[in-house]
Amino acid sequence: MKCPVCTKQNRPGVIVCEYCNNDLYTALLEKVSTKQLDNDRERMLQISKTMPSSNPIVVYIRHAPEPIAISRLGQIIFGREDVDDKTVVPDIDLEPFDAQDLGVSREHIALDAEIHPPTITDLDSYNGTFVNGERLTPQAPYTLTSGDEIRLGRLVIRIFYDG
Ligand SMILES: [Zn+2]
């Protein structure tokens, strides 16, 4: 993350510039665009810039053109939608990012966005979930640190939050 004020490069996950103390999380939020979904989870994915006390969780998906923002409400399932079987529809569909080829399960992780700090839980995924290289125990919530690198099979995402 490059600081927009002093232009120095900070380590991933740093939300206050280590060189000039500029607030990098706010800069991250400004890069986020609203993600529109066509189901009833849409409200959870709206950016809540008007509610500074509940800043959204920001998710970077490797090779995605822009990050997505997740409001701090409820539980969000990350996985991939199967065009032939719509019985499982994840809240965040990673199929546009080659999820199937990269070994993402249809319901891979649950992000508990409402609690603080947020947690993720591997949902007995076929290829596992790794945080900073360590494999998670299935069905056991893991407390995230902002900036953690999370690997679903071989698909890499990074999750940021403030507070
Ligand atoms: Zn700076």
Backbone and ligand atoms as CSV (ligand in chain L), in Angstrom:
chain,resi,resn,atom,element,x,y,z
A,1,MET,N,N,0.847,-1.200,0.000
A,1,MET,CA,C,0.000,0.000,0.000
A,1,MET,C,C,0.879,1.245,0.000
A,2,LYS,N,N,0.736,2.043,-1.057
A,2,LYS,CA,C,1.533,3.254,-1.166
A,2,LYS,C,C,0.795,4.395,-0.475
A,3,CYS,N,N,1.489,5.105,0.386
A,3,CYS,CA,C,0.855,6.214,1.110
A,3,CYS,C,C,0.594,7.369,0.139
A,4,PRO,N,N,-0.658,7.841,0.061
A,4,PRO,CA,C,-0.952,8.933,-0.872
A,4,PRO,C,C,-0.347,10.262,-0.437
A,5,VAL,N,N,0.069,10.368,0.825
A,5,VAL,CA,C,0.611,11.639,1.322
A,5,VAL,C,C,2.128,11.702,1.100
A,6,CYS,N,N,2.854,10.687,1.636
A,6,CYS,CA,C,4.319,10.751,1.550
A,6,CYS,C,C,4.865,9.858,0.430
A,7,THR,N,N,3.969,9.079,-0.207
A,7,THR,CA,C,4.264,8.196,-1.356
A,7,THR,C,C,5.200,7.037,-1.013
A,8,LYS,N,N,5.486,6.827,0.281
A,8,LYS,CA,C,6.324,5.677,0.638
A,8,LYS,C,C,5.486,4.401,0.636
A,9,GLN,N,N,6.147,3.278,0.364
A,9,GLN,CA,C,5.469,1.980,0.300
A,9,GLN,C,C,5.397,1.379,1.702
A,10,ASN,N,N,4.192,1.040,2.139
A,10,ASN,CA,C,4.020,0.403,3.445
A,10,ASN,C,C,3.824,-1.100,3.281
A,11,ARG,N,N,4.082,-1.835,4.363
A,11,ARG,CA,C,3.879,-3.282,4.354
A,11,ARG,C,C,2.389,-3.592,4.250
A,12,PRO,N,N,2.026,-4.747,3.650
A,12,PRO,CA,C,0.605,-5.111,3.577
A,12,PRO,C,C,-0.008,-5.169,4.973
A,13,GLY,N,N,-1.227,-4.667,5.094
A,13,GLY,CA,C,-1.928,-4.750,6.363
A,13,GLY,C,C,-1.733,-3.550,7.258
A,14,VAL,N,N,-0.765,-2.700,6.920
A,14,VAL,CA,C,-0.542,-1.487,7.706
A,14,VAL,C,C,-1.658,-0.504,7.382
A,15,ILE,N,N,-2.377,-0.023,8.400
A,15,ILE,CA,C,-3.489,0.892,8.106
A,15,ILE,C,C,-3.193,2.325,8.537
A,16,VAL,N,N,-2.045,2.541,9.188
A,16,VAL,CA,C,-1.584,3.906,9.452
A,16,VAL,C,C,-0.161,3.973,8.912
A,17,CYS,N,N,0.113,4.968,8.045
A,17,CYS,CA,C,1.430,5.052,7.411
A,17,CYS,C,C,2.534,5.065,8.463
A,18,GLU,N,N,3.534,4.178,8.286
A,18,GLU,CA,C,4.617,4.086,9.254
A,18,GLU,C,C,5.601,5.248,9.137
A,19,TYR,N,N,5.453,6.018,8.080
A,19,TYR,CA,C,6.401,7.117,7.863
A,19,TYR,C,C,5.824,8.470,8.243
A,20,CYS,N,N,4.503,8.672,7.950
A,20,CYS,CA,C,3.935,9.999,8.216
A,20,CYS,C,C,2.638,9.929,9.020
A,21,ASN,N,N,2.246,8.718,9.478
A,21,ASN,CA,C,1.026,8.547,10.282
A,21,ASN,C,C,-0.270,8.878,9.543
A,22,ASN,N,N,-0.209,8.985,8.227
A,22,ASN,CA,C,-1.446,9.185,7.460
A,22,ASN,C,C,-2.335,7.946,7.587
A,23,ASP,N,N,-3.654,8.165,7.583
A,23,ASP,CA,C,-4.623,7.070,7.710
A,23,ASP,C,C,-4.787,6.360,6.362
A,24,LEU,N,N,-4.183,5.172,6.240
A,24,LEU,CA,C,-4.220,4.456,4.961
A,24,LEU,C,C,-5.543,3.725,4.747
A,25,TYR,N,N,-6.228,3.394,5.847
A,25,TYR,CA,C,-7.494,2.677,5.708
A,25,TYR,C,C,-8.503,3.541,4.946
A,26,THR,N,N,-8.547,4.833,5.272
A,26,THR,CA,C,-9.468,5.727,4.573
A,26,THR,C,C,-9.119,5.791,3.091
A,27,ALA,N,N,-7.814,5.799,2.797
A,27,ALA,CA,C,-7.391,5.800,1.395
A,27,ALA,C,C,-7.849,4.526,0.691
A,28,LEU,N,N,-7.788,3.387,1.425
A,28,LEU,CA,C,-8.280,2.123,0.859
A,28,LEU,C,C,-9.765,2.226,0.540
A,29,LEU,N,N,-10.513,2.779,1.474
A,29,LEU,CA,C,-11.968,2.864,1.293
A,29,LEU,C,C,-12.317,3.687,0.063
A,30,GLU,N,N,-11.522,4.728,-0.176
A,30,GLU,CA,C,-11.829,5.587,-1.311
A,30,GLU,C,C,-11.623,4.871,-2.638
A,31,LYS,N,N,-10.850,3.769,-2.614
A,31,LYS,CA,C,-10.631,3.011,-3.851
A,31,LYS,C,C,-11.729,1.974,-4.090
A,32,VAL,N,N,-12.561,1.799,-3.076
A,32,VAL,CA,C,-13.586,0.755,-3.154
A,32,VAL,C,C,-14.815,1.268,-3.890
A,33,SER,N,N,-15.382,0.449,-4.715
A,33,SER,CA,C,-16.635,0.847,-5.340
A,33,SER,C,C,-17.745,-0.079,-4.860
A,34,THR,N,N,-18.942,0.408,-4.909
A,34,THR,CA,C,-20.074,-0.371,-4.414
A,34,THR,C,C,-20.290,-1.589,-5.276
A,35,LYS,N,N,-20.458,-2.731,-4.620
A,35,LYS,CA,C,-20.739,-3.949,-5.356
A,35,LYS,C,C,-22.240,-4.192,-5.298
A,36,GLN,N,N,-22.833,-4.353,-6.431
A,36,GLN,CA,C,-24.275,-4.570,-6.506
A,36,GLN,C,C,-24.558,-6.052,-6.692
A,37,LEU,N,N,-25.433,-6.581,-5.882
A,37,LEU,CA,C,-25.849,-7.965,-6.037
A,37,LEU,C,C,-27.347,-7.996,-6.290
A,38,ASP,N,N,-27.805,-9.084,-6.891
A,38,ASP,CA,C,-29.213,-9.138,-7.243
A,38,ASP,C,C,-30.003,-10.003,-6.267
A,39,ASN,N,N,-29.493,-10.178,-5.064
A,39,ASN,CA,C,-30.272,-10.944,-4.086
A,39,ASN,C,C,-30.413,-10.161,-2.797
A,40,ASP,N,N,-30.999,-10.800,-1.804
A,40,ASP,CA,C,-31.338,-10.059,-0.585
A,40,ASP,C,C,-30.136,-9.795,0.312
A,41,ARG,N,N,-28.973,-10.245,-0.093
A,41,ARG,CA,C,-27.771,-9.898,0.674
A,41,ARG,C,C,-27.190,-8.561,0.226
A,42,GLU,N,N,-27.848,-7.953,-0.730
A,42,GLU,CA,C,-27.304,-6.715,-1.290
A,42,GLU,C,C,-26.991,-5.685,-0.206
A,43,ARG,N,N,-27.887,-5.571,0.765
A,43,ARG,CA,C,-27.713,-4.554,1.805
A,43,ARG,C,C,-26.388,-4.733,2.545
A,44,MET,N,N,-25.918,-5.984,2.631
A,44,MET,CA,C,-24.688,-6.246,3.360
A,44,MET,C,C,-23.462,-5.771,2.593
A,45,LEU,N,N,-23.611,-5.542,1.335
A,45,LEU,CA,C,-22.455,-5.251,0.506
A,45,LEU,C,C,-22.402,-3.795,0.080
A,46,GLN,N,N,-23.284,-3.011,0.660
A,46,GLN,CA,C,-23.266,-1.590,0.354
A,46,GLN,C,C,-22.143,-0.930,1.155
A,47,ILE,N,N,-21.506,-0.004,0.566
A,47,ILE,CA,C,-20.502,0.752,1.307
A,47,ILE,C,C,-21.213,1.640,2.314
A,48,SER,N,N,-20.713,1.665,3.516
A,48,SER,CA,C,-21.356,2.493,4.539
A,48,SER,C,C,-20.438,3.655,4.903
A,49,LYS,N,N,-20.066,4.420,3.916
A,49,LYS,CA,C,-19.175,5.560,4.162
A,49,LYS,C,C,-19.819,6.576,5.099
A,50,THR,N,N,-21.165,6.558,5.135
A,50,THR,CA,C,-21.860,7.515,5.985
A,50,THR,C,C,-21.846,7.077,7.446
A,51,MET,N,N,-21.353,5.879,7.709
A,51,MET,CA,C,-21.319,5.369,9.075
A,51,MET,C,C,-19.874,5.085,9.469
A,52,PRO,N,N,-19.127,6.130,9.819
A,52,PRO,CA,C,-17.699,5.934,10.085
A,52,PRO,C,C,-17.422,4.997,11.247
A,53,SER,N,N,-18.428,4.806,12.124
A,53,SER,CA,C,-18.196,3.932,13.263
A,53,SER,C,C,-18.245,2.466,12.858
A,54,SER,N,N,-18.733,2.185,11.657
A,54,SER,CA,C,-18.795,0.789,11.222
A,54,SER,C,C,-18.246,0.681,9.808
A,55,ASN,N,N,-17.010,1.100,9.654
A,55,ASN,CA,C,-16.373,1.035,8.343
A,55,ASN,C,C,-16.397,-0.384,7.807
A,56,PRO,N,N,-16.657,-0.536,6.517
A,56,PRO,CA,C,-16.738,-1.878,5.958
A,56,PRO,C,C,-15.396,-2.604,5.975
A,57,ILE,N,N,-15.499,-3.905,5.875
A,57,ILE,CA,C,-14.329,-4.742,5.662
A,57,ILE,C,C,-13.998,-4.658,4.174
A,58,VAL,N,N,-12.725,-4.496,3.863
A,58,VAL,CA,C,-12.307,-4.357,2.466
A,58,VAL,C,C,-11.582,-5.638,2.044
A,59,VAL,N,N,-12.041,-6.217,0.935
A,59,VAL,CA,C,-11.479,-7.490,0.465
A,59,VAL,C,C,-10.820,-7.274,-0.896
A,60,TYR,N,N,-9.543,-7.590,-0.954
A,60,TYR,CA,C,-8.826,-7.575,-2.230
A,60,TYR,C,C,-8.737,-9.000,-2.746
A,61,ILE,N,N,-9.190,-9.221,-3.958
A,61,ILE,CA,C,-9.083,-10.530,-4.600
A,61,ILE,C,C,-7.985,-10.404,-5.643
A,62,ARG,N,N,-7.001,-11.297,-5.580
A,62,ARG,CA,C,-5.889,-11.188,-6.526
A,62,ARG,C,C,-6.416,-11.229,-7.950
A,63,HIS,N,N,-5.968,-10.314,-8.768
A,63,HIS,CA,C,-6.330,-10.161,-10.172
A,63,HIS,C,C,-7.703,-9.526,-10.375
A,64,ALA,N,N,-8.414,-9.197,-9.294
A,64,ALA,CA,C,-9.672,-8.467,-9.463
A,64,ALA,C,C,-9.345,-7.005,-9.739
A,65,PRO,N,N,-10.149,-6.337,-10.572
A,65,PRO,CA,C,-9.826,-4.964,-10.923
A,65,PRO,C,C,-9.961,-3.993,-9.762
A,66,GLU,N,N,-10.822,-4.303,-8.814
A,66,GLU,CA,C,-11.008,-3.389,-7.687
A,66,GLU,C,C,-11.430,-4.183,-6.455
A,67,PRO,N,N,-11.172,-3.622,-5.265
A,67,PRO,CA,C,-11.575,-4.324,-4.046
A,67,PRO,C,C,-13.082,-4.254,-3.837
A,68,ILE,N,N,-13.595,-5.108,-2.971
A,68,ILE,CA,C,-15.005,-5.029,-2.617
A,68,ILE,C,C,-15.131,-4.691,-1.134
A,69,ALA,N,N,-16.251,-4.058,-0.811
A,69,ALA,CA,C,-16.503,-3.655,0.572
A,69,ALA,C,C,-17.643,-4.476,1.131
A,70,ILE,N,N,-17.500,-4.923,2.351
A,70,ILE,CA,C,-18.530,-5.735,2.994
A,70,ILE,C,C,-18.940,-5.040,4.285
A,71,SER,N,N,-20.218,-4.694,4.382
A,71,SER,CA,C,-20.706,-4.066,5.601
A,71,SER,C,C,-20.606,-5.042,6.763
A,72,ARG,N,N,-20.468,-4.483,7.959
A,72,ARG,CA,C,-20.214,-5.335,9.119
A,72,ARG,C,C,-21.518,-5.858,9.697
A,73,LEU,N,N,-22.203,-6.648,8.871
A,73,LEU,CA,C,-23.475,-7.252,9.247
A,73,LEU,C,C,-23.445,-8.723,8.874
A,74,GLY,N,N,-23.743,-9.571,9.825
A,74,GLY,CA,C,-23.990,-10.976,9.538
A,74,GLY,C,C,-22.791,-11.754,9.054
A,75,GLN,N,N,-23.095,-12.877,8.430
A,75,GLN,CA,C,-22.086,-13.820,7.974
A,75,GLN,C,C,-22.100,-13.876,6.451
A,76,ILE,N,N,-20.925,-13.805,5.846
A,76,ILE,CA,C,-20.796,-13.760,4.401
A,76,ILE,C,C,-20.071,-15.018,3.935
A,77,ILE,N,N,-20.679,-15.729,3.007
A,77,ILE,CA,C,-20.072,-16.954,2.485
A,77,ILE,C,C,-19.308,-16.640,1.201
A,78,PHE,N,N,-18.032,-17.053,1.169
A,78,PHE,CA,C,-17.208,-16.938,-0.028
A,78,PHE,C,C,-17.147,-18.320,-0.683
A,79,GLY,N,N,-17.374,-18.374,-1.984
A,79,GLY,CA,C,-17.305,-19.647,-2.686
A,79,GLY,C,C,-17.431,-19.409,-4.173
A,80,ARG,N,N,-17.979,-20.399,-4.852
A,80,ARG,CA,C,-18.169,-20.215,-6.291
A,80,ARG,C,C,-19.526,-20.784,-6.697
A,81,GLU,N,N,-20.160,-20.060,-7.572
A,81,GLU,CA,C,-21.470,-20.497,-8.033
A,81,GLU,C,C,-21.283,-21.501,-9.167
A,82,ASP,N,N,-22.086,-22.555,-9.113
A,82,ASP,CA,C,-22.062,-23.586,-10.151
A,82,ASP,C,C,-23.234,-23.322,-11.087
A,83,VAL,N,N,-22.941,-23.075,-12.353
A,83,VAL,CA,C,-24.009,-22.710,-13.292
A,83,VAL,C,C,-25.013,-23.846,-13.478
A,84,ASP,N,N,-24.586,-25.087,-13.224
A,84,ASP,CA,C,-25.473,-26.233,-13.423
A,84,ASP,C,C,-26.266,-26.597,-12.175
A,85,ASP,N,N,-25.895,-26.019,-11.050
A,85,ASP,CA,C,-26.574,-26.370,-9.807
A,85,ASP,C,C,-26.659,-25.129,-8.927
A,86,LYS,N,N,-27.836,-24.510,-8.958
A,86,LYS,CA,C,-27.979,-23.235,-8.238
A,86,LYS,C,C,-28.463,-23.434,-6.804
A,87,THR,N,N,-28.350,-24.654,-6.279
A,87,THR,CA,C,-28.807,-24.864,-4.904
A,87,THR,C,C,-27.870,-24.194,-3.903
A,88,VAL,N,N,-26.627,-23.989,-4.294
A,88,VAL,CA,C,-25.669,-23.294,-3.431
A,88,VAL,C,C,-25.267,-21.994,-4.110
A,89,VAL,N,N,-25.637,-20.872,-3.506
A,89,VAL,CA,C,-25.271,-19.574,-4.066
A,89,VAL,C,C,-24.516,-18.793,-2.987
A,90,PRO,N,N,-23.194,-18.661,-3.137
A,90,PRO,CA,C,-22.430,-17.932,-2.129
A,90,PRO,C,C,-22.729,-16.433,-2.195
A,91,ASP,N,N,-22.462,-15.744,-1.087
A,91,ASP,CA,C,-22.648,-14.287,-1.095
A,91,ASP,C,C,-21.603,-13.621,-1.978
A,92,ILE,N,N,-20.380,-14.110,-1.896
A,92,ILE,CA,C,-19.302,-13.606,-2.744
A,92,ILE,C,C,-18.918,-14.738,-3.690
A,93,ASP,N,N,-19.260,-14.564,-4.955
A,93,ASP,CA,C,-18.979,-15.582,-5.977
A,93,ASP,C,C,-17.606,-15.315,-6.587
A,94,LEU,N,N,-16.682,-16.249,-6.384
A,94,LEU,CA,C,-15.312,-16.060,-6.865
A,94,LEU,C,C,-15.085,-16.693,-8.236
A,95,GLU,N,N,-16.135,-17.231,-8.824
A,95,GLU,CA,C,-15.970,-17.888,-10.121
A,95,GLU,C,C,-15.383,-16.951,-11.197
A,96,PRO,N,N,-15.743,-15.641,-11.195
A,96,PRO,CA,C,-15.111,-14.757,-12.198
A,96,PRO,C,C,-13.583,-14.685,-12.079
A,97,PHE,N,N,-13.032,-15.182,-10.972
A,97,PHE,CA,C,-11.578,-15.133,-10.768
A,97,PHE,C,C,-10.975,-16.539,-10.833
A,98,ASP,N,N,-11.531,-17.366,-11.710
A,98,ASP,CA,C,-11.015,-18.727,-11.955
A,98,ASP,C,C,-11.100,-19.621,-10.727
A,99,ALA,N,N,-12.142,-19.423,-9.925
A,99,ALA,CA,C,-12.238,-20.144,-8.655
A,99,ALA,C,C,-12.196,-21.656,-8.825
A,100,GLN,N,N,-12.900,-22.164,-9.817
A,100,GLN,CA,C,-12.944,-23.629,-9.966
A,100,GLN,C,C,-11.550,-24.171,-10.274
A,101,ASP,N,N,-10.856,-23.530,-11.223
A,101,ASP,CA,C,-9.513,-23.983,-11.578
A,101,ASP,C,C,-8.542,-23.875,-10.407
A,102,LEU,N,N,-8.798,-22.904,-9.532
A,102,LEU,CA,C,-7.888,-22.671,-8.409
A,102,LEU,C,C,-8.286,-23.467,-7.170
A,103,GLY,N,N,-9.297,-24.322,-7.292
A,103,GLY,CA,C,-9.624,-25.235,-6.207
A,103,GLY,C,C,-10.487,-24.652,-5.097
A,104,VAL,N,N,-11.307,-23.661,-5.441
A,104,VAL,CA,C,-12.227,-23.086,-4.453
A,104,VAL,C,C,-13.488,-23.948,-4.390
A,105,SER,N,N,-13.933,-24.257,-3.167
A,105,SER,CA,C,-15.169,-25.021,-2.998
A,105,SER,C,C,-16.376,-24.103,-3.173
A,106,ARG,N,N,-17.535,-24.733,-3.367
A,106,ARG,CA,C,-18.736,-23.924,-3.598
A,106,ARG,C,C,-19.099,-23.085,-2.373
A,107,GLU,N,N,-18.909,-23.645,-1.181
A,107,GLU,CA,C,-18.985,-22.853,0.053
A,107,GLU,C,C,-17.654,-23.063,0.755
A,108,HIS,N,N,-16.757,-22.100,0.618
A,108,HIS,CA,C,-15.371,-22.322,1.053
A,108,HIS,C,C,-15.106,-21.769,2.459
A,109,ILE,N,N,-15.366,-20.476,2.633
A,109,ILE,CA,C,-15.211,-19.888,3.976
A,109,ILE,C,C,-16.428,-19.044,4.306
A,110,ALA,N,N,-16.669,-18.884,5.604
A,110,ALA,CA,C,-17.643,-17.910,6.113
A,110,ALA,C,C,-16.857,-16.817,6.808
A,111,LEU,N,N,-17.168,-15.568,6.459
A,111,LEU,CA,C,-16.583,-14.405,7.137
A,111,LEU,C,C,-17.638,-13.876,8.090
A,112,ASP,N,N,-17.324,-13.872,9.384
A,112,ASP,CA,C,-18.262,-13.307,10.347
A,112,ASP,C,C,-17.932,-11.833,10.492
A,113,ALA,N,N,-18.698,-11.010,9.761
A,113,ALA,CA,C,-18.363,-9.595,9.615
A,113,ALA,C,C,-18.858,-8.755,10.778
A,114,GLU,N,N,-19.773,-9.301,11.558
A,114,GLU,CA,C,-20.440,-8.493,12.582
A,114,GLU,C,C,-19.611,-8.391,13.853
A,115,ILE,N,N,-18.853,-9.449,14.149
A,115,ILE,CA,C,-18.085,-9.417,15.388
A,115,ILE,C,C,-16.766,-8.687,15.144
A,116,HIS,N,N,-16.124,-8.263,16.245
A,116,HIS,CA,C,-14.871,-7.531,16.127
A,116,HIS,C,C,-13.849,-8.123,17.077
A,117,PRO,N,N,-12.642,-8.459,16.639
A,117,PRO,CA,C,-12.247,-8.476,15.220
A,117,PRO,C,C,-12.989,-9.581,14.464
A,118,PRO,N,N,-13.133,-9.414,13.129
A,118,PRO,CA,C,-13.860,-10.411,12.351
A,118,PRO,C,C,-13.132,-11.764,12.329
A,119,THR,N,N,-13.895,-12.823,12.085
A,119,THR,CA,C,-13.300,-14.158,11.974
A,119,THR,C,C,-13.652,-14.767,10.622
A,120,ILE,N,N,-12.847,-15.741,10.207
A,120,ILE,CA,C,-13.227,-16.583,9.077
A,120,ILE,C,C,-13.237,-18.028,9.546
A,121,THR,N,N,-14.083,-18.823,8.912
A,121,THR,CA,C,-14.189,-20.239,9.237
A,121,THR,C,C,-14.153,-21.038,7.946
A,122,ASP,N,N,-13.263,-22.000,7.881
A,122,ASP,CA,C,-13.223,-22.899,6.730
A,122,ASP,C,C,-14.419,-23.852,6.828
A,123,LEU,N,N,-15.185,-23.944,5.734
A,123,LEU,CA,C,-16.420,-24.735,5.737
A,123,LEU,C,C,-16.158,-26.128,5.152
A,124,ASP,N,N,-15.179,-26.824,5.721
A,124,ASP,CA,C,-14.816,-28.154,5.219
A,124,ASP,C,C,-14.525,-28.119,3.720
A,125,SER,N,N,-13.787,-27.100,3.303
A,125,SER,CA,C,-13.463,-26.972,1.882
A,125,SER,C,C,-12.562,-28.129,1.440
A,126,TYR,N,N,-12.660,-28.468,0.164
A,126,TYR,CA,C,-11.923,-29.618,-0.364
A,126,TYR,C,C,-10.414,-29.383,-0.334
A,127,ASN,N,N,-9.986,-28.167,-0.705
A,127,ASN,CA,C,-8.550,-27.882,-0.813
A,127,ASN,C,C,-7.989,-27.050,0.333
A,128,GLY,N,N,-8.831,-26.736,1.297
A,128,GLY,CA,C,-8.354,-26.055,2.489
A,128,GLY,C,C,-8.274,-24.540,2.371
A,129,THR,N,N,-8.135,-23.908,3.543
A,129,THR,CA,C,-7.972,-22.458,3.649
A,129,THR,C,C,-6.693,-22.197,4.424
A,130,PHE,N,N,-5.882,-21.266,3.934
A,130,PHE,CA,C,-4.585,-20.964,4.537
A,130,PHE,C,C,-4.535,-19.478,4.872
A,131,VAL,N,N,-4.085,-19.149,6.100
A,131,VAL,CA,C,-3.887,-17.747,6.477
A,131,VAL,C,C,-2.397,-17.541,6.678
A,132,ASN,N,N,-1.817,-16.651,5.886
A,132,ASN,CA,C,-0.372,-16.398,5.923
A,132,ASN,C,C,0.407,-17.722,5.864
A,133,GLY,N,N,-0.101,-18.646,5.069
A,133,GLY,CA,C,0.597,-19.904,4.827
A,133,GLY,C,C,0.232,-21.051,5.764
A,134,GLU,N,N,-0.527,-20.768,6.827
A,134,GLU,CA,C,-0.890,-21.808,7.799
A,134,GLU,C,C,-2.290,-22.321,7.500
A,135,ARG,N,N,-2.424,-23.634,7.434
A,135,ARG,CA,C,-3.740,-24.204,7.127
A,135,ARG,C,C,-4.672,-24.108,8.332
A,136,LEU,N,N,-5.896,-23.665,8.095
A,136,LEU,CA,C,-6.885,-23.552,9.169
A,136,LEU,C,C,-7.512,-24.907,9.459
A,137,THR,N,N,-7.888,-25.095,10.722
A,137,THR,CA,C,-8.671,-26.261,11.108
A,137,THR,C,C,-10.099,-26.030,10.616
A,138,PRO,N,N,-10.667,-26.998,9.867
A,138,PRO,CA,C,-12.030,-26.804,9.372
A,138,PRO,C,C,-13.020,-26.572,10.511
A,139,GLN,N,N,-13.979,-25.719,10.254
A,139,GLN,CA,C,-15.106,-25.438,11.168
A,139,GLN,C,C,-14.682,-24.743,12.458
A,140,ALA,N,N,-13.433,-24.265,12.536
A,140,ALA,CA,C,-12.987,-23.545,13.734
A,140,ALA,C,C,-12.756,-22.087,13.358
A,141,PRO,N,N,-13.482,-21.138,13.975
A,141,PRO,CA,C,-13.306,-19.725,13.618
A,141,PRO,C,C,-11.870,-19.261,13.873
A,142,TYR,N,N,-11.344,-18.471,12.949
A,142,TYR,CA,C,-9.991,-17.921,13.066
A,142,TYR,C,C,-10.112,-16.404,13.108
A,143,THR,N,N,-9.507,-15.784,14.120
A,143,THR,CA,C,-9.582,-14.325,14.266
A,143,THR,C,C,-8.595,-13.657,13.326
A,144,LEU,N,N,-9.111,-12.775,12.475
A,144,LEU,CA,C,-8.281,-12.136,11.459
A,144,LEU,C,C,-7.511,-10.954,12.023
A,145,THR,N,N,-6.324,-10.731,11.471
A,145,THR,CA,C,-5.585,-9.492,11.650
A,145,THR,C,C,-5.699,-8.746,10.330
A,146,SER,N,N,-5.944,-7.439,10.387
A,146,SER,CA,C,-6.093,-6.675,9.158
A,146,SER,C,C,-4.874,-6.859,8.270
A,147,GLY,N,N,-5.111,-7.161,7.000
A,147,GLY,CA,C,-4.029,-7.370,6.052
A,147,GLY,C,C,-3.651,-8.821,5.868
A,148,ASP,N,N,-4.273,-9.727,6.627
A,148,ASP,CA,C,-3.953,-11.153,6.467
A,148,ASP,C,C,-4.138,-11.597,5.021
A,149,GLU,N,N,-3.205,-12.457,4.562
A,149,GLU,CA,C,-3.338,-13.076,3.246
A,149,GLU,C,C,-4.032,-14.411,3.429
A,150,ILE,N,N,-5.141,-14.573,2.721
A,150,ILE,CA,C,-5.956,-15.785,2.864
A,150,ILE,C,C,-5.988,-16.495,1.530
A,151,ARG,N,N,-5.721,-17.789,1.580
A,151,ARG,CA,C,-5.700,-18.581,0.352
A,151,ARG,C,C,-6.814,-19.610,0.425
A,152,LEU,N,N,-7.718,-19.544,-0.561
A,152,LEU,CA,C,-8.809,-20.511,-0.677
A,152,LEU,C,C,-8.385,-21.459,-1.784
A,153,GLY,N,N,-7.929,-22.672,-1.398
A,153,GLY,CA,C,-7.283,-23.495,-2.410
A,153,GLY,C,C,-6.037,-22.747,-2.869
A,154,ARG,N,N,-6.041,-22.294,-4.131
A,154,ARG,CA,C,-4.902,-21.514,-4.637
A,154,ARG,C,C,-5.290,-20.089,-4.983
A,155,LEU,N,N,-6.518,-19.669,-4.607
A,155,LEU,CA,C,-6.951,-18.299,-4.895
A,155,LEU,C,C,-6.644,-17.411,-3.692
A,156,VAL,N,N,-5.933,-16.325,-3.929
A,156,VAL,CA,C,-5.435,-15.471,-2.846
A,156,VAL,C,C,-6.300,-14.228,-2.709
A,157,ILE,N,N,-6.736,-13.959,-1.472
A,157,ILE,CA,C,-7.420,-12.709,-1.163
A,157,ILE,C,C,-6.733,-12.083,0.043
A,158,ARG,N,N,-6.997,-10.815,0.270
A,158,ARG,CA,C,-6.449,-10.144,1.429
A,158,ARG,C,C,-7.575,-9.320,2.053
A,159,ILE,N,N,-7.703,-9.377,3.365
A,159,ILE,CA,C,-8.820,-8.729,4.053
A,159,ILE,C,C,-8.301,-7.651,4.997
A,160,PHE,N,N,-8.908,-6.451,4.868
A,160,PHE,CA,C,-8.539,-5.323,5.722
A,160,PHE,C,C,-9.755,-4.855,6.515
A,161,TYR,N,N,-9.511,-4.427,7.730
A,161,TYR,CA,C,-10.578,-3.768,8.503
A,161,TYR,C,C,-9.911,-2.751,9.410
A,162,ASP,N,N,-10.686,-1.872,9.995
A,162,ASP,CA,C,-10.085,-0.908,10.920
A,162,ASP,C,C,-10.603,-1.150,12.329
A,163,GLY,N,N,-10.053,-0.398,13.262
A,163,GLY,CA,C,-10.503,-0.489,14.654
A,163,GLY,C,C,-9.742,-1.542,15.437
L,1,ZN,ZN,ZN,2.896,8.399,4.516
